[in-house]
């Protein structure tokens, strides 16, 4: 767990250095381009997230490809996977009577809004096809942009709280706010379906595995030799403030540590474990 936290801080610092290097080498080409800030996160140090890509606006997509080429050119044997569902954007918008605002939105919301630079009216199907944002996320995104009072930078036809596949959307020229900067959140997801619940449980269990293993290693490093029941009891005691580990999962983690030669079974008593330095 501690090493994961250290990895997170390292990623944040390394990302700053990476962006400085990127703009130092490409700055002359990017004078008129949007400003890009990328956080490069190491898989394994951060909670797992399903990758849900979307079609970025052309000017941003080209910029992201430049960054990808730069990063992979300076780091060998690595792979970049864009987590567009985790990003944010600041975009400047001009409404009726020349009223200007800076909108703080999610990456998905930015992708939708940028379509209205070239269209006054778009159907749900047209937006879905252009952005390829997953349907549940797109519906939440459009609800946030068209159905929340005081944040409705889009208009929906017909007007209702729910998003339907035959709806149409228009840029809301009459949008006003007393604030120059307007933060548009994303409405909370509706109750999860059974498959979504199962997927969430699986992600939680994956995130807990390293924590259980770290607790086992700490205990065995301190005690050197311990029987199975006491290992389970000690791990449960250490982790109960965060979550209650399943004894079956603890057993699986012990087996995994034995396979990787962190621990070994006693030759005389199979329920006795020894720590291997």
Secondary structure, DSSP 8 states (H G I E B T S, - for coil): -HHHHHHHHHHHHHHHHHHHHHHHHHGGG-TTS---------BTTB-----------HHHHHHHHHHHHHHHHHSTT------GGG-EEEEEEE-GGG-EEEEEEEHHHHHHHHHTTS-SEEEHHHHHHHH---HHHHHHHHHHHHSSTTT--EEEES--SS--TT-EEEE-TT---S-SEEE----------HHHHHHHHHHHHHHHHHHHHHHHHHHHHHHSEEEHHHHHHHHHHHHTTT----HHHHHHHHHHHHHTTSEEE-SS-TTEEEE--
